[in-house]
Amino acid sequence: MKPAARGAARLLSGAGLAAALLLPTAVTAHTAPHPGLPAADTRKGQELPAMPSALDADAECTAPSRERAKKQDWSRQRLDLDRTHGHGIGAGVTVALIDTGVAPDADGLDGRVIADGTAAEDCVGHGTFLAGLIAGTDARLPGVAPAARILALRGTDPRGQADSALVAAAVREATEAGADVIAVTVALPRRDRELTRAVADARRAGAVVVAAATPDPPTRGDIDAIPSRVYWPAGEPGVLSVADMLPGGLRPERALPTTGIDLAAPGAGVVSGGPRGDGHYLGAGASVAAAYAAGAAAVVRAAHPDDSPEAVTRRLTATAYPADIPQLDAYAAVTTVLGGPDAPAAGDRAAERVAVRDTSHADAATDRATLLVLLGSAVVLAVLWAAFAVPRARARGWRPARAGDGGEAQD
């Protein structure tokens, strides 16, 4: 199927861009909205507390949420997780999550989180929130890879402030543990030599490294005053740099400026759980998008165990929905058959020309949508033909036209 036809099918199936544009946002925050949330989230939908990415020095740990989401948010529909899970759920894959830690007994994660020492303590709650997006088992709000294991590692202090030494040590620990995917959901403004070495060693050991393209934006201050820069380790060679996007595909208005983004994924109005209780929170930012991409990488690694880390990254970018920044398509990443060894490398838009969707598992909804389009086109053509032919037939007295008379009857 050609790229244009495949794009049309996605739009008609409800899993593509048109569906995302038409879906209402699902949630709002009790307090001031996260700077990455669409404005519509403050006016409609169910109310959920916001999940912070860091806490002030004197703030208490994030309180348990008393609210539960009443419906699925747009992000999971955009990623087409229902169909994706028919082809893979990340079984046998370990995702190392480097953030604020993960509560091992959090709702929907019990039994699949490996966390030692301070990594098992998540005062902020952000790491646990992201773990739910990667591997949560909530029936209504599942993670992308609900059978994957989470290796929780701390890349921040207890209040959520990122630290390059902690991130470098965490990447090394993930490598030594044999993690299949390493998700670094914090972003540093300056390159660190030890972190550069740790990331290079992780890639040589066979890990897919996914990183947030930027830090989550500050809730206060002038974003325009912050210069565009590359953040780390997203800027390291071979690392999949992931940015956040709104339902319409654009980056949030207050997203921090950067370059070198490989992929965009849902990063606004996203719902997940926390470290305490069974309530839900609202989250946003490039960290959320990176978690979704890491989950997709886990599903791909489970479904294509012989693929190299470079092949997994190439698959995620080559099958992404075509846009100024390619948009993550988890279903396509799992089901698409790519070209041979000479196929373009990750991030090359020409890969779209060699990507062929595996139709052996085509969804019936897409077939029905295609049939409706064909039938509709036939009806339109029939009406146009009738408008052209009937007046001429009437003028001939309904006699057949003779060859060479231009369609008009001759006396």
Backbone torsions as a table, in degrees:
resi	resn	phi	psi	omega
1	MET	NA	133.9	-179.8
2	LYS	-69.7	156.9	-178.9
3	PRO	-54.6	-41.7	-177.5
4	ALA	-66.0	-41.7	-179.7
5	ALA	-67.3	-40.1	179.1
6	ARG	-64.1	-38.8	178.0
7	GLY	-63.7	-39.2	178.6
8	ALA	-64.2	-40.0	179.6
9	ALA	-62.9	-39.1	179.2
10	ARG	-64.1	-39.5	-179.6
11	LEU	-63.7	-40.8	-176.9
12	LEU	-74.9	-28.7	-175.6
13	SER	-73.2	-14.7	-178.8
14	GLY	91.5	-3.8	-178.9
15	ALA	-99.7	-7.6	-174.9
16	GLY	-97.9	-157.3	-171.6
17	LEU	-64.4	-40.2	-177.5
18	ALA	-61.8	-41.5	179.4
19	ALA	-62.4	-42.7	-179.4
20	ALA	-63.3	-35.8	-179.5
21	LEU	-70.2	-31.5	-175.5
22	LEU	-87.8	-20.0	-178.1
23	LEU	-71.7	131.5	175.8
24	PRO	-71.8	149.8	175.2
25	THR	-67.6	147.7	-166.4
26	ALA	-93.9	-26.4	-167.5
27	VAL	-142.3	163.4	171.4
28	THR	-136.5	166.9	178.5
29	ALA	-97.8	151.4	177.2
30	HIS	-63.9	-40.2	-175.2
31	THR	-103.2	-158.7	178.7
32	ALA	-58.2	135.6	-175.6
33	PRO	-68.0	153.0	173.8
34	HIS	-60.2	141.8	-177.4
35	PRO	-61.2	-17.0	179.8
36	GLY	-90.2	-2.6	-175.7
37	LEU	-83.1	144.7	175.2
38	PRO	-63.8	150.5	-177.3
39	ALA	-59.4	-31.3	-177.7
40	ALA	-62.3	-24.6	-177.9
41	ASP	-65.7	-17.6	-179.0
42	THR	-89.5	0.3	-174.1
43	ARG	-120.2	-22.1	-176.3
44	LYS	-148.2	165.8	178.1
45	GLY	98.4	-179.4	-179.3
46	GLN	-82.3	153.5	-175.2
47	GLU	-97.3	132.7	176.8
48	LEU	-138.5	149.3	177.3
49	PRO	-71.5	151.0	-179.9
50	ALA	-79.7	142.2	175.2
51	MET	-94.9	115.5	179.7
52	PRO	-75.9	156.9	173.7
53	SER	-95.5	-13.2	177.0
54	ALA	-157.0	161.2	-179.1
55	LEU	-120.8	150.0	172.0
56	ASP	-64.4	159.0	-175.1
57	ALA	-58.7	-34.2	-176.5
58	ASP	-101.9	8.6	-178.0
59	ALA	-81.1	149.0	175.3
60	GLU	-77.2	163.8	176.6
61	CYS	-59.6	151.2	-179.3
62	THR	-56.3	125.4	-176.1
63	ALA	-73.3	152.3	175.6
64	PRO	-59.2	141.6	176.5
65	SER	-80.2	136.8	176.3
66	ARG	-95.0	0.8	-176.8
67	GLU	-110.6	146.2	174.3
68	ARG	-123.0	140.9	179.7
69	ALA	-62.8	137.2	-179.0
70	LYS	-95.0	-9.1	178.8
71	LYS	-155.4	166.2	-180.0
72	GLN	-72.7	139.5	179.2
73	ASP	-79.0	168.8	-175.0
74	TRP	-64.5	-29.6	-172.2
75	SER	-63.9	-41.9	-178.7
76	ARG	-70.6	-32.7	175.0
77	GLN	-69.5	-39.9	178.9
78	ARG	-62.2	-38.3	-179.9
79	LEU	-81.3	-5.0	175.9
80	ASP	57.1	48.5	-173.5
81	LEU	-67.1	-31.2	179.8
82	ASP	-58.6	-45.7	178.6
83	ARG	-74.8	-37.4	180.0
84	THR	-57.9	-42.5	-177.4
85	HIS	-68.4	-13.6	173.1
86	GLY	-74.4	-11.8	-177.9
87	HIS	-118.7	-9.5	178.5
88	GLY	171.7	144.4	179.6
89	ILE	-130.8	14.1	176.3
90	GLY	80.6	19.6	-178.1
91	ALA	-61.4	133.8	177.3
92	GLY	83.8	0.9	-177.4
93	VAL	-104.7	139.7	176.1
94	THR	-109.3	126.6	177.3
95	VAL	-109.6	118.0	174.2
96	ALA	-83.9	123.1	-178.4
97	LEU	-110.4	114.9	-178.2
98	ILE	-104.5	103.4	-176.6
99	ASP	-155.2	-129.6	-176.4
100	THR	-94.2	10.1	-174.2
101	GLY	99.2	171.0	179.6
102	VAL	-140.0	132.5	175.4
103	ALA	-74.3	116.5	-174.7
104	PRO	-60.6	-29.9	-176.6
105	ASP	-101.0	20.4	180.0
106	ALA	-63.0	150.7	-178.6
107	ASP	-58.3	128.8	178.4
108	GLY	85.2	-2.5	-179.2
109	LEU	-123.5	-7.1	-173.3
110	ASP	-53.6	127.9	175.7
111	GLY	92.6	-8.7	-177.3
112	ARG	-124.5	14.5	178.6
113	VAL	-113.0	126.9	174.4
114	ILE	-104.0	115.8	-177.0
115	ALA	-148.1	128.4	178.7
116	ASP	-121.8	149.1	175.0
117	GLY	58.5	-134.5	-176.3
118	THR	-67.6	-19.2	178.9
119	ALA	-67.5	-17.8	178.6
120	ALA	-90.1	1.1	179.6
121	GLU	-113.8	117.9	-177.3
122	ASP	-124.4	83.4	179.6
123	CYS	-65.6	-41.8	-178.9
124	VAL	-67.7	-44.8	-178.4
125	GLY	97.3	-11.0	-173.4
126	HIS	-66.2	-43.2	179.7
127	GLY	-62.9	-41.0	178.4
128	THR	-65.3	-39.5	176.3
129	PHE	-56.7	-47.0	-179.2
130	LEU	-68.8	-36.1	177.8
131	ALA	-59.1	-35.5	177.1
132	GLY	-65.4	-33.4	178.0
133	LEU	-70.7	-32.5	-179.7
134	ILE	-79.3	-49.0	-168.3
135	ALA	-137.4	17.9	179.8
136	GLY	-65.6	152.2	-178.0
137	THR	-114.5	12.7	176.5
138	ASP	-57.5	127.4	-175.3
139	ALA	-60.0	-37.6	-178.2
140	ARG	-86.7	-30.6	-176.1
141	LEU	-127.6	65.8	-176.3
142	PRO	-75.1	160.6	170.7
143	GLY	-79.9	171.8	-179.7
144	VAL	-69.6	-34.9	-178.3
145	ALA	-126.0	74.4	-171.5
146	PRO	-67.8	-5.4	176.5
147	ALA	-106.8	0.5	-179.4
148	ALA	-75.6	158.0	173.8
149	ARG	-96.1	147.8	178.0
150	ILE	-110.3	123.4	170.9
151	LEU	-99.0	106.4	-176.1
152	ALA	-83.0	129.3	178.8
153	LEU	-136.1	147.2	-176.2
154	ARG	-95.6	122.5	175.1
155	GLY	-113.6	8.6	-178.3
156	THR	-136.3	170.3	169.9
157	ASP	-78.6	177.7	-177.2
158	PRO	-60.0	-19.2	-179.1
159	ARG	-94.9	-1.6	176.6
160	GLY	97.7	9.0	178.5
161	GLN	-83.6	122.8	-176.5
162	ALA	-68.3	147.8	-178.7
163	ASP	-139.1	126.4	-174.7
164	SER	-62.6	-38.3	179.8
165	ALA	-65.0	-41.0	178.2
166	LEU	-65.7	-40.5	-179.7
167	VAL	-65.9	-44.7	179.2
168	ALA	-60.6	-44.4	179.1
169	ALA	-63.8	-37.9	179.7
170	ALA	-66.8	-41.5	178.0
171	VAL	-61.4	-41.7	178.3
172	ARG	-64.3	-40.9	179.2
173	GLU	-64.6	-40.2	178.1
174	ALA	-63.1	-39.6	179.2
175	THR	-65.1	-45.2	-179.9
176	GLU	-63.9	-30.3	179.7
177	ALA	-81.5	-6.0	178.7
178	GLY	76.9	30.0	179.4
179	ALA	-61.2	138.5	179.2
180	ASP	-79.2	-35.7	179.4
181	VAL	-131.3	135.2	176.3
182	ILE	-117.5	115.8	179.8
183	ALA	-104.5	112.1	176.3
184	VAL	-101.5	102.4	-173.1
185	THR	-99.0	9.8	168.4
186	VAL	-108.5	156.1	-177.8
187	ALA	-133.1	135.7	-175.9
188	LEU	-108.9	141.1	-176.7
189	PRO	-77.1	-15.1	-178.1
190	ARG	-129.2	143.6	179.0
191	ARG	-72.0	141.8	-178.7
192	ASP	-122.9	130.1	-174.8
193	ARG	-61.0	-43.2	-179.8
194	GLU	-65.7	-37.8	178.2
195	LEU	-67.6	-39.5	177.2
196	THR	-58.3	-45.5	179.1
197	ARG	-65.4	-40.8	-178.4
198	ALA	-64.0	-41.2	179.5
199	VAL	-66.5	-43.1	178.9
200	ALA	-61.5	-41.0	178.1
201	ASP	-65.5	-38.1	179.9
202	ALA	-64.0	-41.8	179.8
203	ARG	-67.4	-40.7	177.6
204	ARG	-64.3	-29.9	179.1
205	ALA	-78.6	-6.9	175.0
206	GLY	105.3	12.1	-179.2
207	ALA	-90.3	143.5	169.1
208	VAL	-86.0	121.3	-178.2
209	VAL	-105.2	121.2	179.7
210	VAL	-116.8	136.8	-177.1
211	ALA	-141.2	148.5	174.4
212	ALA	-66.3	132.4	-177.6
213	ALA	-67.8	-28.0	-179.7
214	THR	-144.4	163.9	167.7
215	PRO	-68.2	161.0	170.8
216	ASP	-65.2	138.7	-173.8
217	PRO	-67.4	150.7	177.0
218	PRO	-67.2	149.5	179.7
219	THR	-77.1	-17.1	-180.0
220	ARG	-129.7	158.0	176.9
221	GLY	103.6	170.2	-176.9
222	ASP	-93.6	109.4	179.4
223	ILE	-63.0	-35.7	-177.9
224	ASP	-61.9	-22.2	-179.6
225	ALA	-80.9	-9.5	-179.8
226	ILE	-90.0	119.0	-176.8
227	PRO	-70.2	154.4	175.4
228	SER	-68.9	134.1	178.3
229	ARG	-153.2	163.4	173.4
230	VAL	-86.1	136.5	177.6
231	TYR	-106.9	160.1	-172.3
232	TRP	-124.3	143.9	11.4
233	PRO	-88.4	11.9	-179.3
234	ALA	-58.1	-29.5	-178.4
235	GLY	-81.2	-6.6	-179.0
236	GLU	-69.8	147.2	178.7
237	PRO	-57.2	135.5	176.5
238	GLY	82.7	-7.4	178.9
239	VAL	-84.8	134.8	178.3
240	LEU	-80.5	110.0	-178.0
241	SER	-90.5	122.2	-172.1
242	VAL	-121.2	130.3	178.3
243	ALA	-112.1	162.8	-179.5
244	ASP	-89.0	151.1	176.8
245	MET	-139.0	158.1	176.0
246	LEU	-86.2	171.5	179.3
247	PRO	-54.3	-33.5	-180.0
248	GLY	-79.8	-3.0	178.0
249	GLY	99.7	-11.3	179.7
250	LEU	-84.0	157.5	173.4
251	ARG	-74.6	150.2	178.3
252	PRO	-59.4	152.5	-176.6
253	GLU	-59.0	-37.3	-177.2
254	ARG	-98.7	18.3	175.9
255	ALA	-67.1	140.8	179.7
256	LEU	-68.8	137.6	-178.6
257	PRO	-73.8	141.4	178.1
258	THR	-159.4	176.7	177.4
259	THR	-130.8	172.5	174.8
260	GLY	74.5	23.5	179.7
261	ILE	-74.5	132.8	179.0
262	ASP	-93.0	-31.1	-169.7
263	LEU	-154.9	146.9	172.2
264	ALA	-115.6	147.1	179.2
265	ALA	-144.8	162.1	-179.8
266	PRO	-52.1	131.7	-178.1
267	GLY	-149.8	32.0	177.4
268	ALA	-153.7	138.9	-180.0
269	GLY	64.1	33.7	-176.7
270	VAL	-98.3	138.7	-174.4
271	VAL	-111.7	137.0	174.4
272	SER	-159.1	179.1	-178.3
273	GLY	-93.8	-176.3	-178.6
274	GLY	-131.6	-174.1	-175.5
275	PRO	-76.8	-18.0	-176.4
276	ARG	-130.0	132.0	179.1
277	GLY	78.3	-177.0	-178.2
278	ASP	-114.4	17.3	178.8
279	GLY	-80.8	172.8	-177.4
280	HIS	-116.6	159.0	179.8
281	TYR	-129.9	166.9	176.5
282	LEU	-109.3	128.9	-178.0
283	GLY	-131.6	162.9	-179.0
284	ALA	-159.4	165.3	175.5
285	GLY	118.7	170.5	179.3
286	ALA	-64.1	-26.8	177.1
287	SER	-62.2	-39.8	177.7
288	VAL	-64.1	-45.8	179.6
289	ALA	-61.6	-41.4	179.8
290	ALA	-64.7	-37.0	177.3
291	ALA	-62.6	-43.5	177.8
292	TYR	-61.7	-42.9	179.7
293	ALA	-65.0	-37.5	178.0
294	ALA	-64.9	-39.3	175.8
295	GLY	-62.4	-41.7	177.8
296	ALA	-64.1	-39.1	177.0
297	ALA	-61.7	-37.5	178.6
298	ALA	-65.2	-41.9	178.7
299	VAL	-64.5	-41.7	179.1
300	VAL	-63.9	-43.2	-179.7
301	ARG	-63.1	-36.8	178.9
302	ALA	-71.6	-39.3	-177.8
303	ALA	-77.9	-26.9	-178.9
304	HIS	-129.1	70.1	-172.3
305	PRO	-64.7	-18.9	-179.6
306	ASP	-87.7	-6.1	-179.6
307	ASP	-72.3	139.6	174.9
308	SER	-74.7	164.6	175.5
309	PRO	-55.9	-38.2	178.6
310	GLU	-64.7	-37.7	179.2
311	ALA	-68.2	-36.9	177.9
312	VAL	-64.3	-45.8	178.9
313	THR	-62.6	-43.3	178.9
314	ARG	-61.8	-39.6	179.8
315	ARG	-63.0	-42.0	-179.1
316	LEU	-65.1	-37.7	-178.3
317	THR	-83.0	-38.5	-177.1
318	ALA	-69.6	-28.2	-178.7
319	THR	-96.9	2.4	-178.8
320	ALA	-67.1	154.4	177.7
321	TYR	-65.4	126.4	-174.8
322	PRO	-66.7	126.9	178.8
323	ALA	-162.1	178.5	177.2
324	ASP	-53.6	-43.2	167.8
325	ILE	-115.1	115.8	-177.8
326	PRO	-52.3	137.6	-174.0
327	GLN	-106.0	128.6	-175.8
328	LEU	-51.5	130.2	174.9
329	ASP	-127.6	92.4	-174.2
330	ALA	-61.1	-41.6	-179.2
331	TYR	-62.7	-46.9	179.5
332	ALA	-63.6	-36.8	-179.0
333	ALA	-61.8	-34.2	-178.3
334	VAL	-83.0	-35.9	-169.9
335	THR	-100.7	-12.7	-176.7
336	THR	-77.9	139.8	173.9
337	VAL	-98.3	114.6	-178.9
338	LEU	-86.8	170.4	178.0
339	GLY	-67.8	-178.0	-175.8
340	GLY	-76.7	-159.8	-175.6
341	PRO	-63.9	-19.4	179.5
342	ASP	-91.1	6.6	179.5
343	ALA	-64.7	153.4	-176.8
344	PRO	-57.8	154.6	179.3
345	ALA	-77.2	173.1	-178.3
346	ALA	-56.8	138.8	176.0
347	GLY	86.1	-8.7	-179.5
348	ASP	-81.4	119.6	-177.7
349	ARG	-63.2	-23.7	178.5
350	ALA	-62.4	-17.9	178.5
351	ALA	-59.9	-26.7	179.5
352	GLU	-61.0	-24.8	-177.5
353	ARG	-81.1	-20.6	-179.3
354	VAL	-105.4	-1.7	179.2
355	ALA	-81.9	128.0	-179.7
356	VAL	-125.0	121.5	-179.4
357	ARG	-67.4	132.1	175.8
358	ASP	-71.6	109.1	-175.6
359	THR	-90.3	0.9	-179.7
360	SER	-67.8	-19.3	178.7
361	HIS	-119.5	28.9	-175.0
362	ALA	-58.9	140.6	-178.6
363	ASP	-77.1	139.9	-178.3
364	ALA	-62.4	-31.1	-179.3
365	ALA	-63.1	-38.8	178.4
366	THR	-66.0	-40.5	177.5
367	ASP	-61.0	-42.7	179.9
368	ARG	-65.0	-39.9	-179.9
369	ALA	-64.1	-40.8	178.7
370	THR	-64.0	-42.0	178.9
371	LEU	-61.2	-41.2	179.2
372	LEU	-63.0	-40.2	178.5
373	VAL	-62.8	-43.8	-180.0
374	LEU	-63.8	-43.4	179.0
375	LEU	-64.0	-42.7	179.2
376	GLY	-62.1	-40.4	178.9
377	SER	-64.6	-39.0	179.0
378	ALA	-63.1	-40.5	179.3
379	VAL	-63.7	-44.5	179.7
380	VAL	-61.2	-43.5	179.4
381	LEU	-63.4	-39.2	179.2
382	ALA	-63.2	-42.5	179.4
383	VAL	-63.8	-44.1	179.3
384	LEU	-63.5	-39.8	178.8
385	TRP	-63.9	-42.9	-179.7
386	ALA	-63.4	-40.9	-179.9
387	ALA	-64.3	-28.9	-179.7
388	PHE	-84.7	-42.9	-169.3
389	ALA	-85.3	-37.7	-173.2
390	VAL	-60.2	-47.3	179.3
391	PRO	-59.5	-37.3	179.7
392	ARG	-70.7	-38.1	177.1
393	ALA	-64.9	-39.0	178.5
394	ARG	-64.1	-39.0	-179.8
395	ALA	-65.5	-28.9	178.4
396	ARG	-86.0	3.4	-175.4
397	GLY	69.4	28.7	178.2
398	TRP	66.7	17.3	175.4
399	ARG	-83.1	148.6	178.2
400	PRO	-61.8	143.7	177.5
401	ALA	-73.8	141.3	177.1
402	ARG	-90.1	147.7	179.7
403	ALA	-59.4	137.0	175.8
404	GLY	85.3	0.6	-179.8
405	ASP	-98.2	10.0	177.4
406	GLY	67.5	16.7	177.0
407	GLY	91.1	-1.0	179.6
408	GLU	-105.3	141.6	175.8
409	ALA	-69.9	142.6	179.2
410	GLN	-110.5	143.3	179.4
411	ASP	-80.6	NA	NA
